[in-house]
Amino acid sequence: MSFYEPPAGRLPRPAGFVAIVDSLVAAHHGRVEVRTAPDVSATFRILLPLHD
């Protein structure tokens, strides 16, 4: 598997990634949970339903 690597100085903003993830999760009827604390990185939890 390969990943797209944008040219140096052309990285998307983190909020852009969050918006993309949120859209994909919503399309699958899931949800995204975020836990943050001052001066600490955020923890994202993605919850997707199981299909029968």
C-alpha positions as CSV (number, residue, x, y, z in Angstrom):
1,M,0.0,0.0,0.0
2,S,1.3,3.5,-0.8
3,F,0.4,6.8,0.7
4,Y,0.3,10.2,-1.0
5,E,3.0,12.5,0.3
6,P,2.4,16.2,-0.6
7,P,5.4,18.3,-1.5
8,A,7.2,20.0,1.4
9,G,5.4,23.1,2.6
10,R,2.1,22.0,1.1
11,L,0.7,19.9,4.0
12,P,-3.1,20.2,4.5
13,R,-4.2,21.7,7.8
14,P,-5.2,19.2,10.5
15,A,-8.8,20.5,10.5
16,G,-9.0,19.4,6.9
17,F,-8.2,15.8,7.9
18,V,-10.7,16.0,10.7
19,A,-13.4,17.1,8.3
20,I,-12.6,14.3,5.9
21,V,-12.7,11.7,8.7
22,D,-15.9,13.1,10.0
23,S,-17.6,12.9,6.6
24,L,-16.5,9.3,6.1
25,V,-17.6,8.2,9.5
26,A,-21.0,9.9,9.2
27,A,-21.5,8.2,5.8
28,H,-21.2,4.9,7.7
29,H,-23.5,6.0,10.5
30,G,-20.7,6.2,13.0
31,R,-19.3,8.9,15.3
32,V,-16.0,10.5,16.2
33,E,-15.1,11.2,19.8
34,V,-12.4,13.7,20.7
35,R,-10.6,14.0,24.1
36,T,-8.2,16.9,24.7
37,A,-6.5,18.5,27.5
38,P,-4.6,21.8,27.7
39,D,-1.1,21.6,26.2
40,V,-1.6,17.9,25.3
41,S,-2.3,16.3,21.9
42,A,-5.8,15.2,21.1
43,T,-7.0,11.6,21.1
44,F,-9.6,10.7,18.4
45,R,-11.8,7.7,18.7
46,I,-13.8,6.4,15.7
47,L,-16.8,4.3,16.4
48,L,-18.5,2.4,13.5
49,P,-21.5,0.1,13.8
50,L,-21.3,-3.6,13.1
51,H,-23.4,-4.8,10.3
52,D,-25.3,-8.1,10.6
